[in-house]
Amino acid sequence: MLDSFDLDVADGEFLSLLGPSGCGKTTTLGIIAGFVSADAGTVQIDNIDVTHMAANRRDSAMVFQNYALFPHLTVAANIGYGLRVRKLAKSAISERVAECVQLMGIPELVDRYPGQLSGGQQQRVAVARALAVRPGVLLMDEPLSNLDARLRADIRSELRSIQLDLGLTVVFVTHDQEEALTMSDRIVLMNRGKVEQVGAPESVYEAPRTTFVADFLGVRNIMKGKGDGSIWRSEKGIEFKTDIKSPNVGVRPSKIGLLSGHSGSPDQHASSIRGQVTSASYQGDTVSYEVQTSAGLFRAGGSAAGNVFGRDQDVRLVIDPANLLPLEASVGGDLLEGDVPA
């Protein structure tokens, strides 16, 4: 189910649709591509109404999650397929294919078949095939999700560089927040068919508007309460000296200080909460903690090179009010168990 919303994508913009599985990202992409019919509204590409136009007549190209390469065609034939459908001359097709294989760095693969390629190579072929038709808008449906982490990061950088060099307009679907943050000019956060927030990566990360956006982007400590302009009190009795009045506040784990339960007093402006470590997970440079307090479970993060706390150790959480994020209620509801926040 996709709720109605208005969205303009600028020429040459890299726009990511970000959200958990089932939030409406791929449905939105399908409507733009012409694979899914909208119940209402219009779709325009380059100011042309394409709402009722067949998918193959729209000025767009799609890169699918599973690449959708023709197994019986060579790489060159796969890349040139859309051009043959458009009835370009053989010489023009050959020239365009040569350009695209050079652009994607795969000239040595032109005579191979998809079954002879690695996942990363297939992904490059799929992108080359989409670029060959020179689309007005390039649509990408989680094209990197089947790749390992290192290859995904490498190709992510390559795609962004190509997009900028060619001035491509891209609508990119992902549930991976790192992908969206590193590649996009703007991000559309979606939740159960509704748009929660639209903005530049820095904006949605540093200033999430709703509890859903905050939770999805790693603000794992969200408290309900109310403020009077000088004090904000959580429903569990924690007080912060702040002018925040919103019904919810959030704080990132990395913004919570951790002290030994027997250490001295924290900064006078900060709030201190006593608790006990229930989980300490080593993550390389950092350690992720879960701390049980009288006000509920908190998540905190600290440097692995510093003072590392163990399970069952008494600690104090220190939260500076300056690190609190004011949050409104989510438009589409909070994350459910089973949702995928990357």
C-alpha positions as a Python dict, from the first residue, in 0.01 Angstrom:
ca = {
    (1, 'M'): (0, 0, 0),
    (2, 'L'): (150, 332, -112),
    (3, 'D'): (-1, 655, 19),
    (4, 'S'): (-16, 958, -207),
    (5, 'F'): (274, 1200, -207),
    (6, 'D'): (427, 1465, -432),
    (7, 'L'): (793, 1443, -522),
    (8, 'D'): (1004, 1641, -767),
    (9, 'V'): (1342, 1506, -876),
    (10, 'A'): (1579, 1766, -1016),
    (11, 'D'): (1772, 1714, -1338),
    (12, 'G'): (2105, 1549, -1255),
    (13, 'E'): (2001, 1464, -900),
    (14, 'F'): (2079, 1140, -719),
    (15, 'L'): (1769, 1070, -509),
    (16, 'S'): (1743, 768, -279),
    (17, 'L'): (1421, 609, -154),
    (18, 'L'): (1520, 469, 186),
    (19, 'G'): (1321, 258, 428),
    (20, 'P'): (1254, -92, 562),
    (21, 'S'): (1119, -381, 355),
    (22, 'G'): (757, -329, 254),
    (23, 'C'): (754, 50, 298),
    (24, 'G'): (667, 126, -67),
    (25, 'K'): (1009, 202, -218),
    (26, 'T'): (996, -53, -500),
    (27, 'T'): (629, 22, -567),
    (28, 'T'): (721, 388, -616),
    (29, 'L'): (1001, 291, -853),
    (30, 'G'): (767, 59, -1042),
    (31, 'I'): (515, 339, -1090),
    (32, 'I'): (785, 567, -1233),
    (33, 'A'): (907, 289, -1463),
    (34, 'G'): (558, 195, -1579),
    (35, 'F'): (559, -158, -1434),
    (36, 'V'): (296, -68, -1173),
    (37, 'S'): (-22, 132, -1240),
    (38, 'A'): (-105, 412, -998),
    (39, 'D'): (-462, 443, -868),
    (40, 'A'): (-441, 821, -887),
    (41, 'G'): (-207, 1104, -976),
    (42, 'T'): (40, 1152, -1261),
    (43, 'V'): (399, 1068, -1344),
    (44, 'Q'): (603, 1313, -1550),
    (45, 'I'): (950, 1264, -1694),
    (46, 'D'): (1112, 1575, -1838),
    (47, 'N'): (773, 1753, -1816),
    (48, 'I'): (605, 1484, -2028),
    (49, 'D'): (306, 1303, -1875),
    (50, 'V'): (393, 932, -1897),
    (51, 'T'): (127, 807, -1656),
    (52, 'H'): (-46, 592, -1915),
    (53, 'M'): (256, 534, -2137),
    (54, 'A'): (401, 184, -2177),
    (55, 'A'): (723, 117, -1988),
    (56, 'N'): (928, 72, -2308),
    (57, 'R'): (821, 414, -2433),
    (58, 'R'): (927, 607, -2124),
    (59, 'D'): (1258, 790, -2112),
    (60, 'S'): (1385, 567, -1832),
    (61, 'A'): (1591, 255, -1773),
    (62, 'M'): (1590, 12, -1481),
    (63, 'V'): (1870, -175, -1305),
    (64, 'F'): (1711, -463, -1115),
    (65, 'Q'): (1820, -623, -789),
    (66, 'N'): (1887, -956, -965),
    (67, 'Y'): (2039, -778, -1272),
    (68, 'A'): (1794, -959, -1512),
    (69, 'L'): (2059, -1034, -1776),
    (70, 'F'): (1971, -1262, -2066),
    (71, 'P'): (2171, -1583, -2004),
    (72, 'H'): (2184, -1680, -2373),
    (73, 'L'): (2331, -1346, -2483),
    (74, 'T'): (2691, -1228, -2455),
    (75, 'V'): (2779, -923, -2249),
    (76, 'A'): (2795, -711, -2564),
    (77, 'A'): (2456, -838, -2680),
    (78, 'N'): (2303, -776, -2337),
    (79, 'I'): (2430, -419, -2330),
    (80, 'G'): (2306, -353, -2682),
    (81, 'Y'): (1965, -517, -2632),
    (82, 'G'): (1774, -197, -2557),
    (83, 'L'): (1934, -25, -2853),
    (84, 'R'): (1825, -303, -3088),
    (85, 'V'): (1471, -275, -2955),
    (86, 'R'): (1488, 95, -3038),
    (87, 'K'): (1604, -4, -3389),
    (88, 'L'): (1932, 186, -3387),
    (89, 'A'): (2174, 117, -3670),
    (90, 'K'): (2429, -160, -3608),
    (91, 'S'): (2717, 85, -3625),
    (92, 'A'): (2552, 311, -3366),
    (93, 'I'): (2487, 11, -3139),
    (94, 'S'): (2849, -105, -3164),
    (95, 'E'): (2976, 243, -3085),
    (96, 'R'): (2742, 285, -2786),
    (97, 'V'): (2829, -59, -2646),
    (98, 'A'): (3200, 18, -2676),
    (99, 'E'): (3148, 345, -2486),
    (100, 'C'): (2959, 173, -2205),
    (101, 'V'): (3201, -117, -2155),
    (102, 'Q'): (3486, 134, -2128),
    (103, 'L'): (3285, 346, -1886),
    (104, 'M'): (3215, 46, -1660),
    (105, 'G'): (3568, -95, -1699),
    (106, 'I'): (3463, -430, -1852),
    (107, 'P'): (3604, -439, -2209),
    (108, 'E'): (3754, -785, -2149),
    (109, 'L'): (3408, -931, -2075),
    (110, 'V'): (3225, -846, -2399),
    (111, 'D'): (3231, -1202, -2539),
    (112, 'R'): (3141, -1379, -2215),
    (113, 'Y'): (2798, -1495, -2104),
    (114, 'P'): (2632, -1396, -1771),
    (115, 'G'): (2691, -1745, -1628),
    (116, 'Q'): (3066, -1687, -1665),
    (117, 'L'): (3061, -1365, -1463),
    (118, 'S'): (3092, -1286, -1093),
    (119, 'G'): (2820, -1092, -914),
    (120, 'G'): (3016, -768, -938),
    (121, 'Q'): (3076, -818, -1310),
    (122, 'Q'): (2707, -890, -1371),
    (123, 'Q'): (2619, -574, -1183),
    (124, 'R'): (2848, -368, -1406),
    (125, 'V'): (2693, -522, -1717),
    (126, 'A'): (2343, -441, -1591),
    (127, 'V'): (2440, -78, -1532),
    (128, 'A'): (2611, -57, -1873),
    (129, 'R'): (2294, -191, -2040),
    (130, 'A'): (2086, 77, -1867),
    (131, 'L'): (2332, 355, -1956),
    (132, 'A'): (2347, 247, -2320),
    (133, 'V'): (1997, 381, -2392),
    (134, 'R'): (2093, 718, -2239),
    (135, 'P'): (1781, 743, -2023),
    (136, 'G'): (1635, 1065, -1892),
    (137, 'V'): (1608, 895, -1554),
    (138, 'L'): (1797, 588, -1434),
    (139, 'L'): (1600, 372, -1188),
    (140, 'M'): (1793, 136, -959),
    (141, 'D'): (1624, -121, -735),
    (142, 'E'): (1872, -226, -463),
    (143, 'P'): (2135, -312, -727),
    (144, 'L'): (2416, -364, -473),
    (145, 'S'): (2237, -583, -220),
    (146, 'N'): (2374, -912, -361),
    (147, 'L'): (2738, -805, -337),
    (148, 'D'): (2982, -853, -50),
    (149, 'A'): (3057, -551, 170),
    (150, 'R'): (3392, -452, 17),
    (151, 'L'): (3275, -484, -344),
    (152, 'R'): (2955, -299, -258),
    (153, 'A'): (3157, -6, -123),
    (154, 'D'): (3383, 1, -432),
    (155, 'I'): (3097, -7, -683),
    (156, 'R'): (2901, 245, -479),
    (157, 'S'): (3186, 492, -525),
    (158, 'E'): (3213, 413, -897),
    (159, 'L'): (2840, 460, -955),
    (160, 'R'): (2836, 796, -781),
    (161, 'S'): (3137, 912, -981),
    (162, 'I'): (2978, 805, -1311),
    (163, 'Q'): (2648, 969, -1216),
    (164, 'L'): (2822, 1299, -1145),
    (165, 'D'): (3041, 1284, -1457),
    (166, 'L'): (2745, 1215, -1688),
    (167, 'G'): (2495, 1436, -1506),
    (168, 'L'): (2252, 1147, -1474),
    (169, 'T'): (1921, 1173, -1293),
    (170, 'V'): (1897, 869, -1065),
    (171, 'V'): (1621, 733, -842),
    (172, 'F'): (1781, 470, -621),
    (173, 'V'): (1600, 226, -391),
    (174, 'T'): (1777, 91, -83),
    (175, 'H'): (1718, -18, 276),
    (176, 'D'): (2086, 44, 357),
    (177, 'Q'): (2130, 378, 533),
    (178, 'E'): (2506, 392, 462),
    (179, 'E'): (2438, 352, 90),
    (180, 'A'): (2183, 632, 92),
    (181, 'L'): (2395, 866, 304),
    (182, 'T'): (2712, 828, 96),
    (183, 'M'): (2560, 839, -253),
    (184, 'S'): (2262, 1074, -245),
    (185, 'D'): (2194, 1440, -303),
    (186, 'R'): (1861, 1390, -125),
    (187, 'I'): (1699, 1107, 69),
    (188, 'V'): (1330, 1021, 94),
    (189, 'L'): (1262, 827, 416),
    (190, 'M'): (958, 602, 365),
    (191, 'N'): (752, 413, 621),
    (192, 'R'): (448, 195, 546),
    (193, 'G'): (360, 376, 227),
    (194, 'K'): (412, 725, 369),
    (195, 'V'): (695, 976, 343),
    (196, 'E'): (845, 1055, 684),
    (197, 'Q'): (1113, 1304, 580),
    (198, 'V'): (1286, 1440, 270),
    (199, 'G'): (1620, 1615, 279),
    (200, 'A'): (1994, 1614, 220),
    (201, 'P'): (2186, 1328, 386),
    (202, 'E'): (2335, 1559, 649),
    (203, 'S'): (1994, 1703, 728),
    (204, 'V'): (1806, 1377, 783),
    (205, 'Y'): (2095, 1225, 980),
    (206, 'E'): (2173, 1520, 1205),
    (207, 'A'): (1814, 1640, 1245),
    (208, 'P'): (1568, 1350, 1211),
    (209, 'R'): (1214, 1482, 1229),
    (210, 'T'): (1021, 1183, 1363),
    (211, 'T'): (1077, 886, 1593),
    (212, 'F'): (1076, 651, 1294),
    (213, 'V'): (1348, 842, 1108),
    (214, 'A'): (1556, 868, 1424),
    (215, 'D'): (1527, 497, 1503),
    (216, 'F'): (1600, 396, 1143),
    (217, 'L'): (1911, 615, 1135),
    (218, 'G'): (2060, 483, 1456),
    (219, 'V'): (1911, 697, 1733),
    (220, 'R'): (1842, 389, 1943),
    (221, 'N'): (1751, 573, 2264),
    (222, 'I'): (1409, 740, 2231),
    (223, 'M'): (1215, 866, 2532),
    (224, 'K'): (859, 992, 2566),
    (225, 'G'): (772, 1283, 2792),
    (226, 'K'): (708, 1656, 2782),
    (227, 'G'): (885, 1985, 2837),
    (228, 'D'): (785, 2321, 2980),
    (229, 'G'): (1052, 2528, 2809),
    (230, 'S'): (1316, 2487, 3076),
    (231, 'I'): (1292, 2123, 3188),
    (232, 'W'): (1207, 1817, 2979),
    (233, 'R'): (1089, 1516, 3184),
    (234, 'S'): (1063, 1164, 3052),
    (235, 'E'): (773, 940, 3148),
    (236, 'K'): (1027, 741, 3353),
    (237, 'G'): (1135, 1044, 3556),
    (238, 'I'): (1460, 1151, 3387),
    (239, 'E'): (1503, 1529, 3377),
    (240, 'F'): (1701, 1741, 3134),
    (241, 'K'): (1765, 2115, 3146),
    (242, 'T'): (1656, 2209, 2794),
    (243, 'D'): (1401, 2423, 2613),
    (244, 'I'): (1279, 2122, 2409),
    (245, 'K'): (899, 2084, 2423),
    (246, 'S'): (843, 1798, 2177),
    (247, 'P'): (671, 1478, 2303),
    (248, 'N'): (978, 1267, 2229),
    (249, 'V'): (1353, 1310, 2249),
    (250, 'G'): (1629, 1086, 2118),
    (251, 'V'): (2000, 1048, 2178),
    (252, 'R'): (2250, 849, 1978),
    (253, 'P'): (2448, 576, 2158),
    (254, 'S'): (2770, 752, 2061),
    (255, 'K'): (2652, 1067, 2243),
    (256, 'I'): (2605, 892, 2578),
    (257, 'G'): (2902, 900, 2813),
    (258, 'L'): (2980, 597, 3026),
    (259, 'L'): (3141, 625, 3369),
    (260, 'S'): (3222, 374, 3637),
    (261, 'G'): (2948, 356, 3896),
    (262, 'H'): (3197, 476, 4159),
    (263, 'S'): (3344, 768, 3961),
    (264, 'G'): (3305, 1135, 4044),
    (265, 'S'): (3021, 1364, 3941),
    (266, 'P'): (2972, 1438, 3571),
    (267, 'D'): (2936, 1786, 3425),
    (268, 'Q'): (2673, 1984, 3619),
    (269, 'H'): (2465, 2041, 3305),
    (270, 'A'): (2443, 1671, 3219),
    (271, 'S'): (2195, 1415, 3349),
    (272, 'S'): (2334, 1103, 3516),
    (273, 'I'): (2153, 768, 3521),
    (274, 'R'): (2278, 468, 3717),
    (275, 'G'): (2255, 125, 3559),
    (276, 'Q'): (2416, -211, 3498),
    (277, 'V'): (2579, -336, 3179),
    (278, 'T'): (2378, -628, 3036),
    (279, 'S'): (2568, -659, 2707),
    (280, 'A'): (2906, -547, 2574),
    (281, 'S'): (2972, -617, 2206),
    (282, 'Y'): (3321, -563, 2065),
    (283, 'Q'): (3300, -403, 1717),
    (284, 'G'): (3660, -329, 1630),
    (285, 'D'): (3728, 36, 1708),
    (286, 'T'): (3424, 62, 1935),
    (287, 'V'): (3228, -134, 2193),
    (288, 'S'): (2848, -132, 2191),
    (289, 'Y'): (2678, -152, 2531),
    (290, 'E'): (2329, -221, 2655),
    (291, 'V'): (2269, -81, 3001),
    (292, 'Q'): (1964, -161, 3214),
    (293, 'T'): (1845, 128, 3431),
    (294, 'S'): (1538, 207, 3638),
    (295, 'A'): (1422, 414, 3340),
    (296, 'G'): (1458, 126, 3095),
    (297, 'L'): (1723, -11, 2859),
    (298, 'F'): (1975, 231, 2709),
    (299, 'R'): (2229, 172, 2435),
    (300, 'A'): (2567, 340, 2449),
    (301, 'G'): (2892, 321, 2255),
    (302, 'G'): (3250, 374, 2359),
    (303, 'S'): (3602, 344, 2223),
    (304, 'A'): (3758, -1, 2243),
    (305, 'A'): (4087, 172, 2322),
    (306, 'G'): (3948, 334, 2635),
    (307, 'N'): (3792, 203, 2953),
    (308, 'V'): (3593, -106, 2849),
    (309, 'F'): (3312, -213, 3081),
    (310, 'G'): (3211, -574, 3132),
    (311, 'R'): (2879, -749, 3168),
    (312, 'D'): (2707, -691, 3509),
    (313, 'Q'): (2932, -393, 3586),
    (314, 'D'): (2772, -92, 3758),
    (315, 'V'): (2799, 222, 3547),
    (316, 'R'): (2657, 569, 3508),
    (317, 'L'): (2516, 702, 3182),
    (318, 'V'): (2588, 1068, 3124),
    (319, 'I'): (2364, 1254, 2878),
    (320, 'D'): (2432, 1616, 2784),
    (321, 'P'): (2101, 1793, 2700),
    (322, 'A'): (2279, 1954, 2403),
    (323, 'N'): (2285, 1609, 2241),
    (324, 'L'): (1909, 1552, 2269),
    (325, 'L'): (1712, 1544, 1943),
    (326, 'P'): (1352, 1673, 1952),
    (327, 'L'): (1125, 1426, 1772),
    (328, 'E'): (765, 1425, 1660),
    (329, 'A'): (549, 1114, 1634),
    (330, 'S'): (603, 908, 1318),
    (331, 'V'): (370, 960, 1024),
    (332, 'G'): (349, 588, 944),
    (333, 'G'): (406, 445, 1292),
    (334, 'D'): (720, 318, 1463),
    (335, 'L'): (938, 28, 1346),
    (336, 'L'): (781, -313, 1395),
    (337, 'E'): (966, -632, 1482),
    (338, 'G'): (1074, -777, 1148),
    (339, 'D'): (1131, -440, 982),
    (340, 'V'): (1481, -404, 835),
    (341, 'P'): (1656, -82, 944),
    (342, 'A'): (1998, -176, 791),
}
